Amino acid sequence: MSSPFPTLFICLFYAYFVKVLGPKLMENRKPFDLRKIMIFYNLFQVIFSSWLFYECLASGWWGLYSFRCQPIDYSNNPIALRMARGCWWYYFSKFTEFMDTIFFVLRKKNNHISTLHVIHHGIMPISVWFGVKFTPGGHSSFFGLLNTFVHIIMYSYYLLAALGPRIQPYLWWKKYLTTLQMVQFVLVMIHAFQLLFIECNYPRAFVWWIGLHAIMFYFLFRDFYIEAYRKRKNSMKREQRRKEEESKNSSNLTQNSVKENGVIYANQYKMATGYISDEGLRNRVFIDNRGGFQE
């Protein structure tokens, strides 16, 4: 933890691997079947995130910390040390989450490796490094509390999705994960920026650091939500209207065809029975089908 550069190097290599090197290495290879590995991985992340969430609560946020202002305890107090240790494991968890993207690469799901995905995963380790290095606990750990809670739900969804198609009908709540992420960032932003208006023995630089991160991620996730769900919903509505118009036009054509054929068959019957002459039929057809028949 003495220097941020190893963490920065790992983050940069991660971005290069998932966007350039990985897809290139997989270009002429078949996708890996990683379903069983992903089940184990997501189960691990659910358990790991649950433990981190519990540690955040037990070492501060379950009654010991103030949501209004919580200075950092740099002492050797057992509770403070427990929080610092939990912050370090939270930092470590940001590297394990790289596997989310690496699985996409190995399964050749390159369309899932969005700009949002890479920025979100690539920035977090270096951001958390500064937090653990200079503010291991206190006010800023509220972000870790919310983030680990969100990850419990998120990885539970991924775990269920990895179990196969029979579970898919029960995963209708997928889009609400993005909504939950956005709510998380709004809460973090409010919680951080409140210190700009009250006196609190907490580094002002980290108030801006956390608050601006929350704003950035909020807008990234909002844009993703609009692109993935609202535009898709509007596109589906337009497609449904198009199909309805095609069905309506097809029905009208069928009815017109039946009507025209009915006139012809009726007149042919009358002519055959002597009810009207051939000349009368010609005139009748001309009258009843002015847009289509002229003899």
C-alpha positions as CSV (number, residue, x, y, z in Angstrom):
1,M,0.0,0.0,0.0
2,S,3.0,2.3,-0.1
3,S,2.5,3.3,-3.7
4,P,-0.5,3.5,-6.0
5,F,1.4,2.6,-9.1
6,P,1.2,-1.2,-8.9
7,T,-2.6,-0.8,-8.5
8,L,-2.7,1.7,-11.4
9,F,-0.6,-0.7,-13.6
10,I,-3.0,-3.6,-12.9
11,C,-6.0,-1.4,-13.7
12,L,-4.5,-0.3,-17.0
13,F,-3.5,-3.8,-18.0
14,Y,-7.0,-5.0,-17.1
15,A,-8.5,-2.4,-19.5
16,Y,-6.0,-3.4,-22.3
17,F,-6.7,-7.1,-21.8
18,V,-10.5,-7.0,-21.9
19,K,-10.7,-4.5,-24.8
20,V,-7.8,-5.5,-27.0
21,L,-5.6,-8.5,-26.0
22,G,-8.3,-10.9,-24.7
23,P,-10.6,-10.6,-27.7
24,K,-7.7,-10.9,-30.1
25,L,-6.5,-14.1,-28.4
26,M,-10.0,-15.5,-28.5
27,E,-10.6,-14.5,-32.1
28,N,-10.0,-17.9,-33.6
29,R,-11.0,-20.0,-30.6
30,K,-14.3,-21.4,-29.5
31,P,-16.0,-19.8,-26.5
32,F,-15.3,-21.6,-23.2
33,D,-18.1,-23.3,-21.3
34,L,-17.7,-21.7,-17.9
35,R,-21.2,-22.3,-16.4
36,K,-20.0,-24.4,-13.5
37,I,-17.1,-22.1,-12.7
38,M,-19.4,-19.0,-12.9
39,I,-21.8,-20.6,-10.5
40,F,-19.0,-21.1,-8.0
41,Y,-17.6,-17.7,-8.6
42,N,-20.9,-15.9,-8.1
43,L,-21.7,-17.9,-5.0
44,F,-18.2,-16.9,-3.7
45,Q,-19.0,-13.2,-4.4
46,V,-22.3,-13.4,-2.6
47,I,-20.7,-14.8,0.5
48,F,-17.7,-12.5,0.3
49,S,-19.9,-9.4,-0.2
50,S,-22.1,-10.5,2.7
51,W,-19.1,-10.8,5.0
52,L,-17.8,-7.3,3.9
53,F,-21.3,-5.8,4.5
54,Y,-21.4,-7.4,8.0
55,E,-17.9,-6.1,8.8
56,C,-18.9,-2.6,7.8
57,L,-21.9,-2.8,10.1
58,A,-20.1,-4.5,13.0
59,S,-17.1,-2.2,13.0
60,G,-19.0,1.1,12.8
61,W,-22.3,1.5,11.0
62,W,-24.4,-0.5,13.3
63,G,-24.8,2.2,15.9
64,L,-21.2,3.3,16.5
65,Y,-20.9,5.7,13.5
66,S,-22.9,8.9,12.8
67,F,-24.5,9.4,9.4
68,R,-24.0,13.1,9.7
69,C,-20.3,13.3,10.5
70,Q,-17.9,10.5,11.2
71,P,-14.2,11.4,11.7
72,I,-11.5,8.8,11.0
73,D,-10.1,6.9,14.0
74,Y,-6.4,6.4,13.4
75,S,-5.7,4.8,16.8
76,N,-5.0,1.2,17.6
77,N,-8.5,0.8,19.0
78,P,-9.7,-2.8,18.1
79,I,-12.9,-1.4,16.4
80,A,-10.9,1.1,14.4
81,L,-8.4,-1.7,13.4
82,R,-11.3,-4.0,12.4
83,M,-12.7,-1.3,10.2
84,A,-9.3,-0.7,8.6
85,R,-8.9,-4.4,7.9
86,G,-12.4,-4.5,6.4
87,C,-11.5,-1.6,4.1
88,W,-8.4,-3.5,2.9
89,W,-10.5,-6.5,2.1
90,Y,-13.0,-4.3,0.3
91,Y,-10.0,-3.0,-1.8
92,F,-9.0,-6.6,-2.5
93,S,-12.6,-7.4,-3.6
94,K,-12.3,-4.9,-6.5
95,F,-9.6,-7.1,-8.1
96,T,-11.7,-10.3,-7.8
97,E,-14.5,-8.4,-9.6
98,F,-12.2,-8.3,-12.7
99,M,-13.3,-11.8,-13.3
100,D,-16.8,-10.5,-14.3
101,T,-15.2,-9.1,-17.5
102,I,-12.6,-11.8,-18.0
103,F,-15.5,-14.3,-18.2
104,F,-17.1,-12.2,-20.9
105,V,-13.8,-12.4,-22.9
106,L,-13.4,-16.1,-22.5
107,R,-17.0,-16.7,-23.5
108,K,-16.7,-14.3,-26.4
109,K,-19.4,-12.1,-25.1
110,N,-17.6,-9.0,-26.3
111,N,-20.8,-7.0,-26.8
112,H,-21.2,-7.1,-23.0
113,I,-17.9,-5.4,-22.4
114,S,-19.3,-1.9,-22.5
115,T,-17.5,1.4,-21.8
116,L,-19.5,1.6,-18.6
117,H,-18.4,-1.9,-17.5
118,V,-14.7,-1.3,-18.1
119,I,-14.7,2.2,-16.5
120,H,-16.6,1.0,-13.5
121,H,-14.3,-2.0,-12.9
122,G,-11.1,-0.3,-14.0
123,I,-11.4,2.8,-11.8
124,M,-12.6,1.3,-8.6
125,P,-9.3,-0.4,-7.4
126,I,-7.3,2.8,-7.7
127,S,-10.1,4.9,-6.1
128,V,-10.4,2.5,-3.2
129,W,-6.6,2.4,-2.8
130,F,-6.5,6.1,-1.9
131,G,-9.4,5.6,0.5
132,V,-7.7,2.7,2.3
133,K,-4.3,4.5,2.3
134,F,-5.5,7.9,3.8
135,T,-9.1,7.4,5.2
136,P,-9.4,3.7,6.3
137,G,-12.9,4.1,7.9
138,G,-15.0,7.0,9.0
139,H,-17.3,8.9,6.8
140,S,-16.1,7.4,3.5
141,S,-16.8,3.8,4.5
142,F,-20.5,4.5,4.0
143,F,-19.8,4.0,0.3
144,G,-18.4,0.5,1.0
145,L,-21.4,-0.3,3.2
146,L,-23.9,0.5,0.4
147,N,-21.7,-1.0,-2.4
148,T,-21.4,-4.4,-0.6
149,F,-25.1,-4.5,0.0
150,V,-25.8,-3.9,-3.7
151,H,-23.2,-6.5,-4.7
152,I,-25.0,-9.1,-2.5
153,I,-28.1,-8.6,-4.6
154,M,-26.3,-8.3,-7.9
155,Y,-24.2,-11.4,-7.6
156,S,-27.3,-13.3,-6.3
157,Y,-28.9,-12.4,-9.7
158,Y,-25.8,-13.5,-11.6
159,L,-25.7,-16.8,-9.6
160,L,-29.4,-17.5,-10.5
161,A,-28.8,-16.6,-14.2
162,A,-25.8,-19.0,-14.3
163,L,-28.1,-21.9,-13.2
164,G,-29.6,-22.1,-16.7
165,P,-32.7,-21.3,-18.8
166,R,-35.2,-22.8,-16.4
167,I,-34.5,-20.0,-14.0
168,Q,-34.8,-17.2,-16.6
169,P,-38.6,-16.7,-16.1
170,Y,-37.9,-15.7,-12.5
171,L,-35.3,-13.0,-13.4
172,W,-37.7,-10.4,-14.5
173,W,-36.2,-7.9,-12.0
174,K,-32.9,-7.6,-13.9
175,K,-33.4,-3.9,-14.9
176,Y,-34.0,-3.0,-11.3
177,L,-30.4,-3.8,-10.5
178,T,-29.4,-0.8,-12.6
179,T,-32.0,1.3,-10.7
180,L,-30.5,0.1,-7.4
181,Q,-27.0,1.1,-8.5
182,M,-28.2,4.6,-9.4
183,V,-30.0,5.0,-6.0
184,Q,-26.8,3.9,-4.4
185,F,-24.8,6.7,-6.1
186,V,-27.4,9.3,-5.2
187,L,-27.2,8.3,-1.5
188,V,-23.4,8.3,-1.6
189,M,-23.4,11.8,-3.2
190,I,-25.8,13.2,-0.6
191,H,-24.0,11.6,2.3
192,A,-20.6,12.9,1.1
193,F,-21.5,16.4,0.0
194,Q,-23.4,17.2,3.3
195,L,-20.0,17.7,4.9
196,L,-19.5,20.8,2.6
197,F,-22.2,22.5,4.8
198,I,-21.4,21.3,8.3
199,E,-18.3,21.3,10.4
200,C,-16.7,17.8,10.5
201,N,-13.1,16.7,11.2
202,Y,-12.9,14.8,7.9
203,P,-10.6,15.6,4.9
204,R,-12.4,17.9,2.6
205,A,-10.5,16.5,-0.4
206,F,-12.1,13.1,0.1
207,V,-15.5,14.6,0.3
208,W,-15.1,15.9,-3.3
209,W,-13.3,12.6,-4.3
210,I,-16.2,10.4,-3.2
211,G,-19.0,12.8,-4.3
212,L,-17.6,13.4,-7.8
213,H,-17.1,9.6,-8.2
214,A,-20.8,9.1,-7.3
215,I,-21.9,11.8,-9.8
216,M,-19.8,10.3,-12.6
217,F,-21.0,6.7,-12.0
218,Y,-24.6,7.9,-11.6
219,F,-24.6,9.5,-15.1
220,L,-22.8,6.5,-16.6
221,F,-25.4,4.1,-15.2
222,R,-28.2,6.4,-16.2
223,D,-27.0,6.5,-19.8
224,F,-26.7,2.7,-19.7
225,Y,-30.3,2.4,-18.4
226,I,-31.7,4.7,-21.1
227,E,-29.8,2.8,-23.8
228,A,-30.6,-0.7,-22.5
229,Y,-34.2,-0.4,-21.4
230,R,-36.0,2.8,-22.4
231,K,-34.8,2.8,-26.0
232,R,-35.3,-1.0,-26.3
233,K,-38.8,-0.6,-24.9
234,N,-39.6,2.2,-27.4
235,S,-38.1,0.1,-30.2
236,M,-40.3,-2.8,-29.2
237,K,-43.4,-0.6,-29.2
238,R,-42.6,0.7,-32.7
239,E,-42.1,-2.9,-33.9
240,Q,-45.4,-3.9,-32.4
241,R,-47.2,-1.0,-34.2
242,R,-45.5,-1.9,-37.5
243,K,-46.7,-5.5,-37.2
244,E,-50.2,-4.3,-36.3
245,E,-50.3,-2.1,-39.4
246,E,-49.0,-4.9,-41.6
247,S,-51.7,-7.2,-40.2
248,K,-54.4,-4.6,-40.8
249,N,-53.3,-4.0,-44.3
250,S,-53.1,-7.7,-45.0
251,S,-56.7,-8.1,-43.6
252,N,-58.0,-5.3,-45.9
253,L,-56.3,-6.9,-49.0
254,T,-57.9,-10.2,-48.1
255,Q,-61.4,-8.7,-47.7
256,N,-61.1,-6.8,-51.0
257,S,-60.0,-10.0,-52.8
258,V,-62.9,-11.9,-51.4
259,K,-65.3,-9.2,-52.5
260,E,-63.9,-9.0,-56.0
261,N,-64.0,-12.8,-56.4
262,G,-67.5,-12.9,-55.1
263,V,-68.7,-10.5,-57.8
264,I,-67.1,-12.5,-60.5
265,Y,-68.3,-15.8,-59.3
266,A,-71.9,-14.5,-58.8
267,N,-72.0,-13.0,-62.3
268,Q,-70.5,-16.1,-63.8
269,Y,-73.3,-18.2,-62.1
270,K,-76.0,-15.8,-63.4
271,M,-74.6,-16.0,-66.9
272,A,-74.4,-19.8,-66.8
273,T,-78.0,-20.0,-65.8
274,G,-79.2,-17.5,-68.4
275,Y,-80.0,-14.9,-65.8
276,I,-77.7,-12.4,-67.5
277,S,-76.1,-12.4,-70.9
278,D,-72.4,-12.4,-71.7
279,E,-72.6,-8.7,-72.6
280,G,-74.4,-8.0,-69.4
281,L,-71.7,-9.8,-67.4
282,R,-69.0,-7.6,-69.1
283,N,-70.9,-4.4,-68.2
284,R,-71.5,-5.7,-64.6
285,V,-67.9,-6.6,-64.0
286,F,-66.8,-3.2,-65.4
287,I,-69.2,-1.4,-63.0
288,D,-68.4,-3.4,-59.9
289,N,-64.6,-3.4,-60.4
290,R,-63.8,-0.1,-62.0
291,G,-60.4,0.0,-60.4
292,G,-59.4,-3.5,-61.5
293,F,-61.3,-4.8,-64.6
294,Q,-61.9,-3.3,-67.9
295,E,-62.9,-5.3,-71.0
